[in-house]
Amino acid sequence: MARVRSFTGATPFVLTRRSSLYFDEDGDLAHEFYEETIVTKNGRKKAKLKRIQKNLTPQGIIKLEIPCIHVDFPVVLCEA
């Protein structure tokens, strides 16, 4: 006999998620930050982009506008 699990008080919806964005020192918000550096090679100046990975603060938990259904929650969506 199959045993049915009871999830009392649990909801199948996800209302928040962790953001993948970061704040830099200036308060700008982005996925990645780059800094332009000038490199001199053989007497020629060349501009390169250097990725910044220090002094970044994650945005944290954000609220979803539209709730999503949790992947691991056993819910039947449609019985056909």
Buried (B, 14 or more C-beta within 10 A) or exposed (E): EEEEEEEEEEEBEEEEEEEEEBBBEEEEEEEEBEEEEEEEEEEEEEEEEEEBEEEBEEEEEEEEEEEEEEEEEEEEEEEE
